[in-house]
Amino acid sequence: MSNIDTNDQIYMARAVELSRQHMEAGAGGPFGAVIVRDGKVIGEGWNEVTSTNDPTAHAEVVAIRKACKDIGDFSLEGATLYASCEPCPMCLASAYWARISRIVFANSRQEAAAIGFDDNLIYEEIPKPIAERAIPTLHAPNKDAKAVFAAWMAKADKVEY
């Protein structure tokens, strides 16, 4: 992979260190993440799925939550996410929502699948029409739900994101 510099290697080493340390401590799977902006670590995370019984507590999501809380902003524009493994679809979507500017990862999703962390089903499900997805999903239009959307559009003091 090109454009990897010494700083990238240093921050990746930290993400890998977090993955090993917390995996060995029983926090969850072998995943770690570090978020850096302007040469400063603003968030770190590790997989906490099994230790918190939270299936969304992947290393990247935990790091994003911590970074946003610590800086007091939901935007991580200008930041780099270092992940010990290629982000899964949820973590990748989270990085986009957080406006992460760059992602650097070590292990690939194929390598993760080889040790039992296979995200391929999710990658395959996303582009399918709703009616063809493995989880039955029904569209149930609701006038009150539409009214909430209309109220959002009219809300003068909304914080857009």
N, C-alpha and C positions, 0 to 999 in steps of 0.2 A: 504494500500500500504506500503510495507516495504522499508527500507533504506531512509526514510524521516527524516531528522534531524532538529535541531533548526534553522540553517541557511536557510534550505529549507522553513521552515514555515515563517521566516521573509521575504524572497524574494517573496514568494507566497502572503503574506499579502500585499506587495507593488503592485503586479500585480492586485490583487483584488481591492485595493484602486484606482488604475488608472482606472480600468474598471468602477467603480461606479462614480468617480469624472467626467470623461469625458462623460459618458452616461448622467448623470444629466445635464451637460453643453450643451448637444445637439451635441456633436462631432460625434456620431454614436452609434453603438450597444454596448452592455454590455461586452466588452472584453478588457483586459489589458495584457501586457507582459513586462517582465524584463529579460535582458540577463546579466549574471554574469560570470566573469572569474577571477580566482585567488582572490576570495573574494571581487571583486570590480564590481559595476554595470557599465557596458559599453554601455548599451542601454536600453531605455524604449520606449514603444509604447502603443497606445490605438487605438481602431477602429475609423477611420476617413473617412469611406466610404461615408457617407451622407454629411459630412461637406466639403469634398474636391471633391466630385463627382468622386471618384476613387475607382472602385470596387476591386482593389488590395490592398487598404490601410487597411488591417486587422492589428490588434495589433501586431501580431508576425512579419509580413513583415515590418511594420513601425519600430519596435525595431531592426530588423536585419539590415535594411538600415542605421539607426542611428548609431548602434554599428560599422558597417563596415566603415562608413565614419569617425567616431571619432577615430578609431584605425588605419585607413589608410591601411586596408587589407580586402580582400574579404573572408578570412578564419576566422571562429570563433571557430576553433579547441580548445578544452579544456574548452569551455563555456557551461553553462547550461541555457536553455530557460525555464523560468517560465511563464506559461500562465494560465489565469483565466479559460480557457476552452480548452478542447482537440483540438489541431490544426486541421483545415480543411485540405483537400488534398493539396490545394495551399500552405498553411502555412507549412505543413509537408514537402512538396517538397522543399520549401525555406530553411527550417532548414537543410535538407540534403545537398542542394547545398552550404550552408554556412558552412557545416562541424561542426554543433553544436554537441557537444559530449553527451549531456544528455537533456532530456525534462521532466519537471515536470508540471502536469496540475491539475486543480481543477475540474470544471464541465466536465461531459462527453459529447460526441457528441449526445447521446440520450437525455440528459437533454437540450442541445441546440435545438434539433429538437422539443422538447415539447414546446418551447417558440417561434417557428417560424424560427429557423436557421437550416434547414435540409440539410445536405451535402450528404445524402444517394444517390441521383441521380448521383452525381459526382463519389462517390466510386463505384457505379455500372457501370458507363460509361467507366471508365479507362481500365478495362480488356477486354472490348468488341472489336471485330474486327472493324477496322475503318468504314467499310461499314454499320455496325449495330448501330452506335452511333446516338444519338438524333439530334446532329448538323451535317448536311450533310458535309462531309469532303472528298475532292478529292485529290489524289496524282497526281501532274502535274510535272513530271520530266523536268528539264531544264538544258541544257548544260552549260549555263553561271553560274548557281548556283553550278553545279559540279566543274566548273573552280575555283570558289571562295574557295571551300573546298580544292581543290588541292593546291591553293596558300597558304592557311593556313598551310597545311602540310609542305610546302617548306619554310615557313617564318622563318628565322633564329632567329629573335628577339621576337617571340611570347611569351606571358606569359600564360603558361598552367594552367588550372584550372580543 
